[in-house]
Amino acid sequence: MTVFGRKPVLEALADRRLDVDKVILADNARGAAAKEIIDAAGARSVRVERASAHRVKVLAGNGKQDQGVLADVVAPRMRRLDDALARRPARVLVLDGVTTPANVGMILRTATAAGVEGIVVPRRGVASIDPLVVKASAGVAFHAPILRCYTAEEACRALRDAGYPLYALAGDARQSLFDAQLPRRAAYVLGGETDGVSEEVRRLVTGLLSIPMAGGVESLNVASAAAVLCFDLVRRGTQ
């Protein structure tokens, strides 16, 4: 996992639970801020490499917020979806079109707290795991069971092939989450902020589930819906 920006890099270096592979510092970074990073890396015996400011921007993928520094952090629970499925995790979340970093970060925090064993964060169509996501997760993103693949559709096909029933949260679903009989091992899809679950993924799901709304409220924010789902699974004792 790559983090960029002075504060996120310093926070990663300060977290002794994390294995920081290296720090890359722009060759024009000087002064107290650069010295603080170099000293923090030295205290952890983490190597610091110098690169052009342009190279740092390219590696960070964010030219406005990299602040001339990035770090490669080993996220101990991050793995490829295919590799994770060999271990048969009981409950898996799939993010489909969730593009707001704050929502991705909050979902990672909530799902990890609820004991979800895998959270699929596709490389396409979902917000990148960057310092904004890490901040929203309050640092949990470093330790969350993140599963990587290319698209949500690819993830859902792999899960179906592995024998997982797929349930998607949708406001128009007739079946209430609270009334549904759910198997212990299943995958749950959370759709995007604007369009919900994509049509490609809808065609693959076993069923659609809704969260009952009252008071004229149409729907919940996707991160709030994820919290309701995850802790309803805890309540069911399906861990």
TORMARLO-819558 format. One record per atom (N, C-alpha, C): residue number from 1; residue in one letter; x, y, z. Coordinates in steps of 0.2 Angstrom, whole numbers, plus 2048, in hexadecimal, padded with zeros to 3 digits. Each point is the difference from the previous one (the first is absolute). Example, Ala and Ser with C-alpha at 12.3 -4.5 7.8 and 13.67 -1.06 7.14 Angstrom:
% TORMARLO-819558
n; res; xx; yy; zz
1; A; 842; 7E4; 827 $
1; A; 7FC; 806; 800 $
1; A; 804; 806; 800 $
2; S; 7FE; 805; 7FC $
2; S; 804; 806; 801 $
2; S; 7FC; 805; 803 $
This chain:
% TORMARLO-819558
n; res; xx; yy; zz
1; M; 804; 7FA; 800 $
1; M; 7FC; 806; 800 $
1; M; 804; 806; 800 $
2; T; 7FF; 805; 7FC $
2; T; 804; 806; 7FF $
2; T; 7FC; 806; 804 $
3; V; 804; 803; 804 $
3; V; 7FD; 806; 803 $
3; V; 804; 806; 7FF $
4; F; 7FD; 806; 7FF $
4; F; 804; 806; 7FE $
4; F; 7FE; 805; 804 $
5; G; 804; 805; 801 $
5; G; 7FF; 806; 804 $
5; G; 804; 800; 806 $
6; R; 802; 805; 803 $
6; R; 805; 800; 806 $
6; R; 7FD; 7FD; 806 $
7; K; 7FA; 802; 802 $
7; K; 7FC; 7FD; 806 $
7; K; 7FF; 7F9; 7FF $
8; P; 7FD; 7FE; 7FA $
8; P; 7FE; 7F8; 800 $
8; P; 807; 7FC; 800 $
9; V; 805; 803; 7FD $
9; V; 806; 7FC; 800 $
9; V; 803; 7FF; 807 $
10; L; 800; 806; 804 $
10; L; 802; 800; 807 $
10; L; 7FC; 7FC; 804 $
11; E; 7F9; 800; 7FF $
11; E; 7FC; 7FB; 804 $
11; E; 802; 7F9; 7FF $
12; A; 801; 7FE; 7F9 $
12; A; 802; 7F9; 7FF $
12; A; 806; 7FE; 803 $
13; L; 805; 805; 800 $
13; L; 807; 7FE; 803 $
13; L; 7FF; 800; 808 $
14; A; 7FB; 803; 803 $
14; A; 7FF; 800; 807 $
14; A; 7FD; 7FA; 802 $
15; D; 7FC; 7FD; 7FC $
15; D; 7FC; 7FA; 802 $
15; D; 805; 7FA; 7FF $
16; R; 802; 7FD; 806 $
16; R; 805; 7FB; 800 $
16; R; 7FD; 7F9; 7FE $
17; R; 7F9; 800; 7FF $
17; R; 7FD; 7FA; 7FE $
17; R; 801; 7FF; 7F8 $
18; L; 802; 805; 7FD $
18; L; 800; 800; 7F8 $
18; L; 807; 7FF; 7FE $
19; D; 801; 7FD; 7FB $
19; D; 806; 7FF; 7FD $
19; D; 801; 805; 7FA $
20; V; 804; 805; 801 $
20; V; 801; 805; 7FA $
20; V; 806; 7FD; 7FC $
21; D; 7FF; 7FF; 7FA $
21; D; 805; 7FE; 7FB $
21; D; 805; 805; 7FF $
22; K; 7FE; 806; 7FE $
22; K; 804; 805; 7FE $
22; K; 7FD; 807; 800 $
23; V; 803; 805; 800 $
23; V; 7FE; 807; 7FF $
23; V; 803; 803; 7FA $
24; I; 7FC; 803; 7FC $
24; I; 803; 804; 7FA $
24; I; 7FF; 807; 801 $
25; L; 805; 804; 800 $
25; L; 800; 807; 802 $
25; L; 802; 804; 7FA $
26; A; 7FD; 805; 7FE $
26; A; 801; 804; 7FA $
26; A; 807; 803; 801 $
27; D; 804; 801; 7FB $
27; D; 807; 802; 801 $
27; D; 800; 808; 801 $
28; N; 7FA; 803; 7FF $
28; N; 800; 807; 802 $
28; N; 7FD; 801; 807 $
29; A; 7FF; 7FB; 803 $
29; A; 7FD; 801; 807 $
29; A; 806; 801; 805 $
30; R; 7FF; 805; 803 $
30; R; 806; 802; 805 $
30; R; 7FC; 803; 806 $
31; G; 804; 802; 805 $
31; G; 7FE; 804; 806 $
31; G; 7FE; 7FB; 806 $
32; A; 7FC; 803; 804 $
32; A; 7FE; 7FC; 806 $
32; A; 7FB; 7FB; 7FF $
33; A; 7FC; 801; 7FB $
33; A; 7FB; 7FA; 7FE $
33; A; 803; 7FA; 7FE $
34; A; 805; 801; 7FB $
34; A; 804; 7FB; 7FD $
34; A; 804; 7FC; 806 $
35; K; 803; 804; 804 $
35; K; 804; 7FD; 805 $
35; K; 7FC; 7FC; 805 $
36; E; 7FA; 802; 802 $
36; E; 7FC; 7FD; 804 $
36; E; 7FE; 7F9; 7FD $
37; I; 7FF; 7FF; 7FA $
37; I; 7FE; 7FA; 7FC $
37; I; 807; 7FC; 800 $
38; I; 805; 803; 7FE $
38; I; 806; 7FC; 800 $
38; I; 802; 7FD; 807 $
39; D; 7FF; 804; 805 $
39; D; 802; 7FE; 807 $
39; D; 7FB; 7FA; 802 $
40; A; 7F9; 801; 7FF $
40; A; 7FB; 7FB; 801 $
40; A; 802; 7F9; 7FD $
41; A; 802; 801; 7FA $
41; A; 802; 7FA; 7FC $
41; A; 806; 7FC; 803 $
42; G; 805; 805; 802 $
42; G; 806; 7FD; 802 $
42; G; 7FF; 7FC; 807 $
43; A; 7FB; 803; 804 $
43; A; 7FE; 7FD; 806 $
43; A; 7FD; 7F9; 7FF $
44; R; 7FD; 7FE; 7FA $
44; R; 7FD; 7FA; 7FF $
44; R; 805; 7FC; 7FB $
45; S; 806; 802; 7FF $
45; S; 804; 7FD; 7FB $
45; S; 7FD; 7FF; 7F9 $
46; V; 7FC; 805; 7FE $
46; V; 7FD; 800; 7FA $
46; V; 804; 804; 7FB $
47; R; 801; 7FD; 7FA $
47; R; 804; 804; 7FB $
47; R; 7FD; 806; 7FD $
48; V; 803; 805; 7FF $
48; V; 7FD; 806; 7FC $
48; V; 804; 801; 7FA $
49; E; 7FC; 800; 7FA $
49; E; 802; 801; 7FA $
49; E; 7FE; 807; 7FD $
50; R; 805; 803; 7FC $
50; R; 7FE; 806; 7FD $
50; R; 7FE; 7FF; 7F9 $
51; A; 7FB; 804; 7FE $
51; A; 7FE; 800; 7F9 $
51; A; 7FE; 807; 7FE $
52; S; 7FF; 801; 7F9 $
52; S; 7FE; 806; 7FE $
52; S; 7F9; 802; 803 $
53; A; 7FE; 806; 800 $
53; A; 7F9; 802; 803 $
53; A; 7FB; 7FD; 7FB $
54; H; 801; 800; 7F9 $
54; H; 7FC; 7FD; 7FB $
54; H; 7FF; 7F9; 802 $
55; R; 805; 7FC; 801 $
55; R; 800; 7F9; 801 $
55; R; 7FB; 7FE; 806 $
56; V; 801; 804; 806 $
56; V; 7FC; 7FF; 806 $
56; V; 7F9; 801; 7FE $
57; K; 7FE; 806; 7FC $
57; K; 7F9; 801; 7FE $
57; K; 7FD; 7FA; 7FC $
58; V; 804; 7FD; 7FC $
58; V; 7FE; 7FB; 7FB $
58; V; 7FF; 7FA; 805 $
59; L; 804; 7FE; 805 $
59; L; 7FF; 7FA; 804 $
59; L; 7FB; 801; 805 $
60; A; 7FF; 806; 802 $
60; A; 7FA; 802; 805 $
60; A; 7F9; 800; 7FC $
61; G; 800; 802; 7FA $
61; G; 7FA; 800; 7FC $
61; G; 7FC; 806; 802 $
62; N; 803; 805; 804 $
62; N; 7FC; 805; 802 $
62; N; 805; 806; 800 $
63; G; 800; 804; 7FB $
63; G; 805; 806; 7FF $
63; G; 7FE; 806; 805 $
64; K; 7FB; 800; 803 $
64; K; 7FE; 806; 805 $
64; K; 801; 7FE; 807 $
65; Q; 801; 7FA; 802 $
65; Q; 800; 7FF; 807 $
65; Q; 806; 7FB; 802 $
66; D; 804; 7FF; 7FC $
66; D; 806; 7FB; 802 $
66; D; 805; 804; 804 $
67; Q; 801; 807; 800 $
67; Q; 804; 804; 804 $
67; Q; 807; 7FD; 7FF $
68; G; 802; 7FD; 7FB $
68; G; 807; 7FE; 7FE $
68; G; 802; 7FA; 804 $
69; V; 7FC; 7FC; 803 $
69; V; 802; 7FA; 804 $
69; V; 7FA; 7FA; 7FF $
70; L; 803; 7FA; 800 $
70; L; 7FB; 7FA; 800 $
70; L; 804; 7FB; 804 $
71; A; 7FC; 7FB; 802 $
71; A; 802; 7FA; 803 $
71; A; 7FD; 7FA; 7FE $
72; D; 803; 7FA; 7FF $
72; D; 7FD; 7FA; 7FE $
72; D; 800; 7FC; 807 $
73; V; 7F9; 7FF; 802 $
73; V; 7FF; 7FC; 806 $
73; V; 7FD; 7F9; 7FE $
74; V; 802; 7FC; 804 $
74; V; 7FE; 7F9; 7FF $
74; V; 7FA; 7FF; 804 $
75; A; 7FA; 7FF; 7FD $
75; A; 7FA; 7FF; 803 $
75; A; 7FF; 7F9; 802 $
76; P; 800; 7FD; 806 $
76; P; 801; 7F9; 801 $
76; P; 7FA; 7FC; 7FE $
77; R; 7FA; 803; 800 $
77; R; 7FA; 7FC; 7FE $
77; R; 7FE; 801; 7F9 $
78; M; 803; 804; 7FC $
78; M; 7FE; 801; 7F9 $
78; M; 803; 7FA; 7FC $
79; R; 7FB; 7FE; 7FC $
79; R; 802; 7FB; 7FB $
79; R; 7FC; 7FF; 7FA $
80; R; 802; 7FD; 7FB $
80; R; 7FC; 7FF; 7FA $
80; R; 7F9; 7FC; 802 $
81; L; 7FB; 801; 7FD $
81; L; 7F9; 7FD; 801 $
81; L; 801; 7F8; 7FF $
82; D; 803; 7FF; 7FA $
82; D; 801; 7F8; 7FF $
82; D; 804; 7FD; 805 $
83; D; 805; 803; 803 $
83; D; 804; 7FD; 805 $
83; D; 7FB; 7FF; 807 $
84; A; 7FD; 805; 801 $
84; A; 7FB; 800; 806 $
84; A; 7FB; 7FB; 800 $
85; L; 7FD; 7FF; 7FA $
85; L; 7FB; 7FB; 7FF $
85; L; 802; 7F9; 802 $
86; A; 806; 7FE; 7FF $
86; A; 803; 7FA; 802 $
86; A; 7FF; 7FE; 807 $
87; R; 7FF; 806; 804 $
87; R; 800; 7FF; 808 $
87; R; 7F8; 800; 802 $
88; R; 7FC; 801; 7FB $
88; R; 7F9; 800; 801 $
88; R; 7FD; 804; 806 $
89; P; 801; 807; 7FF $
89; P; 7FE; 805; 805 $
89; P; 7F8; 7FF; 800 $
90; A; 7FD; 801; 806 $
90; A; 7F9; 7FF; 801 $
90; A; 7FC; 806; 7FD $
91; R; 802; 806; 801 $
91; R; 7FC; 805; 7FE $
91; R; 805; 805; 7FC $
92; V; 7FE; 802; 7FA $
92; V; 803; 805; 7FC $
92; V; 7FC; 806; 7FE $
93; L; 803; 806; 800 $
93; L; 7FC; 805; 7FD $
93; L; 804; 802; 7FA $
94; V; 7FC; 802; 7FB $
94; V; 802; 802; 7F9 $
94; V; 7FE; 808; 7FF $
95; L; 805; 804; 7FF $
95; L; 7FE; 807; 7FE $
95; L; 7FF; 801; 7F9 $
96; D; 7FB; 803; 7FE $
96; D; 7FE; 800; 7F9 $
96; D; 7FF; 808; 7FE $
97; G; 805; 803; 7FE $
97; G; 7FE; 807; 7FE $
97; G; 800; 805; 806 $
98; V; 803; 7FE; 805 $
98; V; 801; 805; 806 $
98; V; 806; 804; 7FF $
99; T; 7FE; 807; 7FE $
99; T; 806; 804; 7FE $
99; T; 802; 805; 804 $
100; T; 7FC; 801; 806 $
100; T; 802; 805; 805 $
100; T; 805; 7FD; 805 $
101; P; 806; 803; 800 $
101; P; 805; 7FD; 805 $
101; P; 7FE; 7FF; 807 $
102; A; 7FC; 805; 802 $
102; A; 7FE; 800; 807 $
102; A; 7FB; 7FA; 801 $
103; N; 7FC; 7FE; 7FC $
103; N; 7FC; 7FB; 800 $
103; N; 804; 7F9; 800 $
104; V; 805; 800; 7FC $
104; V; 804; 7FA; 800 $
104; V; 803; 7FF; 806 $
105; G; 803; 805; 803 $
105; G; 804; 800; 806 $
105; G; 7FB; 7FE; 806 $
106; M; 7FA; 803; 800 $
106; M; 7FC; 7FE; 806 $
106; M; 7FD; 7F9; 7FF $
107; I; 7FF; 7FD; 7FA $
107; I; 7FE; 7F9; 7FF $
107; I; 806; 7FC; 802 $
108; L; 806; 801; 7FF $
108; L; 805; 7FC; 802 $
108; L; 801; 800; 807 $
109; R; 7FF; 805; 804 $
109; R; 800; 800; 807 $
109; R; 7FA; 7FC; 803 $
110; T; 7FA; 801; 7FD $
110; T; 7FA; 7FD; 803 $
110; T; 801; 7F9; 7FF $
111; A; 801; 7FE; 7FA $
111; A; 800; 7F8; 7FE $
111; A; 806; 7FD; 804 $
112; T; 805; 803; 801 $
112; T; 806; 7FD; 804 $
112; T; 7FD; 7FF; 807 $
113; A; 7FD; 805; 803 $
113; A; 7FE; 800; 807 $
113; A; 7FB; 7FA; 801 $
114; A; 7FC; 7FF; 7FB $
114; A; 7FA; 7FB; 800 $
114; A; 803; 7F9; 7FF $
115; G; 806; 7FF; 7FE $
115; G; 803; 7FA; 7FF $
115; G; 7FF; 7FD; 7F9 $
116; V; 7FE; 804; 7FB $
116; V; 800; 7FE; 7F9 $
116; V; 807; 7FE; 7FE $
117; E; 800; 7FA; 7FD $
117; E; 806; 7FD; 7FE $
117; E; 803; 802; 7FA $
118; G; 7FD; 804; 7FB $
118; G; 802; 802; 7FA $
118; G; 7FC; 806; 7FE $
119; I; 804; 805; 7FD $
119; I; 7FC; 806; 7FD $
119; I; 804; 801; 7FA $
120; V; 7FC; 7FF; 7FA $
120; V; 802; 800; 7FA $
120; V; 800; 808; 7FD $
121; V; 806; 802; 7FF $
121; V; 801; 807; 7FE $
121; V; 803; 800; 7F9 $
122; P; 7FC; 800; 7FB $
122; P; 802; 7FF; 7F9 $
122; P; 805; 806; 7FE $
123; R; 804; 7FF; 7FB $
123; R; 805; 805; 7FE $
123; R; 7FC; 805; 7FB $
124; R; 7FB; 7FE; 7FD $
124; R; 7FC; 804; 7FB $
124; R; 7F9; 801; 803 $
125; G; 7FE; 806; 800 $
125; G; 7F9; 802; 802 $
125; G; 7FF; 802; 807 $
126; V; 806; 7FF; 804 $
126; V; 7FF; 801; 807 $
126; V; 806; 805; 802 $
127; A; 7FF; 804; 805 $
127; A; 805; 805; 802 $
127; A; 806; 7FC; 802 $
128; S; 806; 803; 7FE $
128; S; 807; 7FD; 801 $
128; S; 801; 800; 808 $
129; I; 804; 7FB; 802 $
129; I; 801; 800; 807 $
129; I; 806; 805; 801 $
130; D; 7FF; 806; 802 $
130; D; 805; 805; 801 $
130; D; 7FF; 804; 807 $
131; P; 804; 805; 801 $
131; P; 800; 803; 807 $
131; P; 7F9; 802; 802 $
132; L; 7FB; 802; 7FB $
132; L; 7FA; 802; 802 $
132; L; 7FC; 7FA; 802 $
133; V; 800; 7FB; 7FD $
133; V; 7FD; 7F9; 803 $
133; V; 803; 7FE; 807 $
134; V; 807; 801; 800 $
134; V; 803; 7FE; 806 $
134; V; 7FD; 804; 806 $
135; K; 800; 807; 7FF $
135; K; 7FE; 805; 805 $
135; K; 7F9; 7FE; 802 $
136; A; 7FB; 7FF; 7FB $
136; A; 7F9; 7FF; 802 $
136; A; 7FF; 7F9; 804 $
137; S; 805; 7FB; 7FF $
137; S; 800; 7FA; 803 $
137; S; 803; 801; 807 $
138; A; 803; 806; 802 $
138; A; 804; 801; 806 $
138; A; 805; 7FB; 800 $
139; G; 803; 7FE; 7FB $
139; G; 806; 7FC; 800 $
139; G; 7FF; 7F9; 7FF $
140; V; 7F9; 7FE; 800 $
140; V; 7FF; 7F9; 800 $
140; V; 801; 7FD; 7F9 $
141; A; 800; 804; 7FB $
141; A; 801; 7FD; 7F9 $
141; A; 807; 7FD; 800 $
142; F; 805; 801; 804 $
142; F; 806; 7FD; 7FF $
142; F; 7FF; 7F9; 803 $
143; H; 7FC; 7FE; 804 $
143; H; 7FF; 7FA; 803 $
143; H; 7F9; 7FC; 7FE $
144; A; 7FD; 803; 7FB $
144; A; 7F9; 7FD; 7FE $
144; A; 802; 7FA; 7FB $
145; P; 7FB; 7FB; 800 $
145; P; 801; 7FB; 7FC $
145; P; 7FE; 801; 7F8 $
146; I; 804; 805; 7FD $
146; I; 7FE; 802; 7FA $
146; I; 802; 7FB; 7FA $
147; L; 7FB; 7FF; 7FC $
147; L; 801; 7FB; 7FA $
147; L; 800; 804; 7FA $
148; R; 805; 7FE; 7FC $
148; R; 801; 804; 7F9 $
148; R; 7FE; 7FC; 7FA $
149; C; 7FD; 803; 7FC $
149; C; 7FE; 7FE; 7F9 $
149; C; 7FF; 806; 7FB $
150; Y; 7FF; 7FE; 7FA $
150; Y; 7FF; 806; 7FB $
150; Y; 7FA; 804; 801 $
151; T; 7FA; 7FC; 7FF $
151; T; 7F9; 803; 801 $
151; T; 7FC; 7FC; 804 $
152; A; 7FA; 804; 802 $
152; A; 7FB; 7FC; 804 $
152; A; 7FD; 7FA; 7FD $
153; E; 7FF; 801; 7F9 $
153; E; 7FD; 7FB; 7FD $
153; E; 805; 7FA; 800 $
154; E; 806; 801; 7FF $
154; E; 805; 7FA; 800 $
154; E; 800; 7FD; 807 $
155; A; 7FF; 804; 805 $
155; A; 800; 7FD; 807 $
155; A; 7FA; 7FC; 801 $
156; C; 7FA; 802; 7FE $
156; C; 7FA; 7FD; 801 $
156; C; 800; 7F9; 7FC $
157; R; 803; 800; 7FA $
157; R; 800; 7FA; 7FC $
157; R; 805; 7FB; 804 $
158; A; 805; 802; 802 $
158; A; 805; 7FC; 804 $
158; A; 7FC; 7FD; 806 $
159; L; 7FD; 804; 804 $
159; L; 7FC; 7FE; 806 $
159; L; 7FB; 7FB; 7FE $
160; R; 7FC; 801; 7FB $
160; R; 7FB; 7FB; 7FE $
160; R; 803; 7FA; 7FE $
161; D; 806; 800; 7FC $
161; D; 803; 7FA; 7FE $
161; D; 803; 7FC; 806 $
162; A; 801; 804; 806 $
162; A; 802; 7FC; 806 $
162; A; 7FB; 7FE; 804 $
163; G; 7FA; 801; 7FE $
163; G; 7FA; 7FD; 804 $
163; G; 7FD; 805; 804 $
164; Y; 801; 807; 800 $
164; Y; 7FD; 805; 804 $
164; Y; 7FA; 802; 7FD $
165; P; 7FA; 800; 804 $
165; P; 7FA; 804; 7FE $
165; P; 802; 807; 801 $
166; L; 7FD; 804; 7FB $
166; L; 801; 808; 800 $
166; L; 7FA; 803; 802 $
167; Y; 800; 805; 805 $
167; Y; 7FB; 804; 801 $
167; Y; 802; 807; 800 $
168; A; 7FC; 804; 7FD $
168; A; 801; 808; 7FF $
168; A; 7FB; 804; 803 $
169; L; 803; 805; 804 $
169; L; 7FB; 805; 803 $
169; L; 7FD; 804; 7FB $
170; A; 7FA; 801; 7FF $
170; A; 7FC; 804; 7FC $
170; A; 7FA; 803; 803 $
171; G; 7FF; 807; 7FF $
171; G; 7FA; 803; 802 $
171; G; 7FA; 7FD; 7FE $
172; D; 800; 7FE; 7FA $
172; D; 7FA; 7FD; 7FC $
172; D; 7FE; 7F9; 802 $
173; A; 804; 7FD; 804 $
173; A; 7FF; 7F9; 801 $
173; A; 7FA; 7FE; 804 $
174; R; 7FC; 7FB; 7FF $
174; R; 7FA; 7FE; 804 $
174; R; 802; 7FD; 806 $
175; Q; 806; 7FC; 800 $
175; Q; 802; 7FC; 806 $
175; Q; 804; 805; 805 $
176; S; 7FD; 800; 806 $
176; S; 804; 803; 805 $
176; S; 806; 7FD; 803 $
177; L; 805; 803; 801 $
177; L; 806; 7FD; 803 $
177; L; 7FF; 7FD; 806 $
178; F; 7FB; 803; 804 $
178; F; 7FF; 7FD; 807 $
178; F; 7FC; 7FA; 800 $
179; D; 7FC; 7FF; 7FB $
179; D; 7FC; 7FA; 7FF $
179; D; 803; 7FA; 7FC $
180; A; 805; 801; 7FD $
180; A; 803; 7FC; 7FB $
180; A; 804; 7FA; 804 $
181; Q; 7FF; 7FA; 7FD $
181; Q; 804; 7FA; 803 $
181; Q; 807; 800; 7FC $
182; L; 805; 801; 803 $
182; L; 806; 801; 7FD $
182; L; 805; 7FA; 802 $
183; P; 804; 7FD; 7FB $
183; P; 804; 7FB; 802 $
183; P; 807; 803; 804 $
184; R; 803; 7FC; 803 $
184; R; 806; 802; 804 $
184; R; 805; 802; 7FB $
185; R; 801; 7FD; 7FA $
185; R; 805; 802; 7FC $
185; R; 7FD; 803; 7FA $
186; A; 801; 807; 7FF $
186; A; 7FD; 804; 7FA $
186; A; 804; 806; 7FF $
187; A; 7FF; 803; 7FA $
187; A; 803; 806; 7FF $
187; A; 7FA; 806; 7FF $
188; Y; 802; 806; 802 $
188; Y; 7FB; 805; 800 $
188; Y; 803; 806; 7FC $
189; V; 7FC; 803; 7FB $
189; V; 802; 805; 7FC $
189; V; 7FD; 807; 802 $
190; L; 804; 805; 800 $
190; L; 7FF; 807; 802 $
190; L; 801; 804; 7FA $
191; G; 7FA; 803; 7FD $
191; G; 801; 804; 7FA $
191; G; 802; 807; 801 $
192; G; 801; 804; 7FB $
192; G; 803; 806; 800 $
192; G; 7FB; 806; 803 $
193; E; 803; 805; 801 $
193; E; 7FC; 806; 803 $
193; E; 7FA; 802; 7FC $
194; T; 801; 800; 7FA $
194; T; 7FB; 803; 7FB $
194; T; 7FC; 7FB; 7FD $
195; D; 803; 7FB; 7FD $
195; D; 7FC; 7FB; 7FC $
195; D; 7FF; 7FA; 803 $
196; G; 802; 7FF; 806 $
196; G; 7FF; 7F9; 803 $
196; G; 804; 7FB; 7FD $
197; V; 7FD; 7FA; 801 $
197; V; 804; 7FA; 7FD $
197; V; 7FF; 800; 7F8 $
198; S; 806; 7FF; 7FD $
198; S; 800; 800; 7F9 $
198; S; 7FC; 7FB; 7FD $
199; E; 7FE; 801; 7F9 $
199; E; 7FB; 7FB; 7FD $
199; E; 804; 7F9; 7FF $
200; E; 807; 801; 7FE $
200; E; 804; 7FA; 7FF $
200; E; 800; 7FB; 806 $
201; V; 800; 804; 806 $
201; V; 800; 7FC; 807 $
201; V; 7FA; 7FD; 801 $
202; R; 7FA; 804; 7FF $
202; R; 7FA; 7FE; 802 $
202; R; 7FE; 7FA; 7FC $
203; R; 802; 7FF; 7FA $
203; R; 7FF; 7FA; 7FD $
203; R; 803; 7F9; 803 $
204; L; 805; 801; 804 $
204; L; 803; 7FB; 803 $
204; L; 7FE; 7FE; 807 $
205; V; 7FC; 804; 803 $
205; V; 7FE; 7FF; 807 $
205; V; 7FB; 7FB; 801 $
206; T; 800; 7FD; 806 $
206; T; 7FB; 7FB; 802 $
206; T; 7FA; 804; 802 $
207; G; 800; 805; 804 $
207; G; 7FA; 804; 802 $
207; G; 802; 807; 802 $
208; L; 7FB; 804; 800 $
208; L; 801; 807; 802 $
208; L; 7FD; 801; 807 $
209; L; 803; 804; 804 $
209; L; 7FD; 801; 807 $
209; L; 800; 808; 801 $
210; S; 7FB; 802; 804 $
210; S; 7FF; 807; 802 $
210; S; 800; 801; 807 $
211; I; 802; 806; 802 $
211; I; 7FF; 802; 807 $
211; I; 7FA; 804; 801 $
212; P; 7FB; 7FE; 804 $
212; P; 7FA; 804; 801 $
212; P; 801; 807; 802 $
213; M; 7FD; 804; 7FD $
213; M; 800; 808; 801 $
213; M; 7FA; 802; 803 $
214; A; 800; 805; 804 $
214; A; 7FA; 803; 803 $
214; A; 801; 808; 7FF $
215; G; 7FB; 804; 802 $
215; G; 800; 807; 800 $
215; G; 802; 803; 7FA $
216; G; 7FE; 7FD; 7FA $
216; G; 801; 803; 7FA $
216; G; 807; 800; 7FD $
217; V; 804; 7FC; 804 $
217; V; 807; 800; 7FE $
217; V; 801; 7FB; 7FA $
218; E; 803; 802; 7FB $
218; E; 800; 7FB; 7FA $
218; E; 806; 7FB; 801 $
219; S; 806; 802; 802 $
219; S; 805; 7FB; 801 $
219; S; 805; 802; 804 $
220; L; 805; 7FC; 802 $
220; L; 806; 802; 804 $
220; L; 806; 801; 7FC $
221; N; 804; 804; 803 $
221; N; 807; 800; 7FD $
221; N; 803; 7F9; 800 $
222; V; 804; 7FF; 7FA $
222; V; 803; 7F9; 800 $
222; V; 804; 7FE; 806 $
223; A; 804; 804; 803 $
223; A; 803; 7FE; 806 $
223; A; 7FC; 7FE; 805 $
224; S; 7FA; 804; 801 $
224; S; 7FC; 7FF; 805 $
224; S; 7FC; 7F9; 7FF $
225; A; 7FE; 7FF; 7FA $
225; A; 7FD; 7FA; 7FE $
225; A; 805; 7FA; 801 $
226; A; 806; 801; 7FF $
226; A; 805; 7FA; 801 $
226; A; 800; 7FF; 808 $
227; A; 800; 805; 804 $
227; A; 800; 7FF; 807 $
227; A; 7FA; 7FC; 803 $
228; V; 7FA; 802; 7FD $
228; V; 7FA; 7FC; 802 $
228; V; 801; 7F9; 7FE $
229; L; 802; 7FE; 7F9 $
229; L; 801; 7FA; 7FE $
229; L; 805; 7FC; 804 $
230; C; 806; 803; 801 $
230; C; 805; 7FC; 804 $
230; C; 7FE; 7FE; 807 $
231; F; 7FD; 805; 803 $
231; F; 7FE; 7FE; 807 $
231; F; 7FA; 7FC; 801 $
232; D; 7FC; 800; 7FB $
232; D; 7FA; 7FB; 7FF $
232; D; 803; 7F9; 800 $
233; L; 805; 7FF; 7FC $
233; L; 803; 7FA; 7FF $
233; L; 803; 7FE; 807 $
234; V; 803; 804; 804 $
234; V; 803; 7FF; 806 $
234; V; 7FA; 7FE; 805 $
235; R; 7FA; 803; 800 $
235; R; 7FB; 7FE; 804 $
235; R; 7FD; 7F9; 7FE $
236; R; 801; 7FE; 7FA $
236; R; 7FD; 7FA; 7FE $
236; R; 805; 7FA; 803 $
237; G; 806; 802; 802 $
237; G; 805; 7FB; 802 $
237; G; 803; 7FC; 7FA $
238; T; 800; 803; 7FB $
238; T; 803; 7FD; 7FA $
238; T; 808; 800; 7FF $
239; Q; 803; 803; 805 $
239; Q; 807; 801; 800 $
239; Q; 804; 7F9; 7FF $
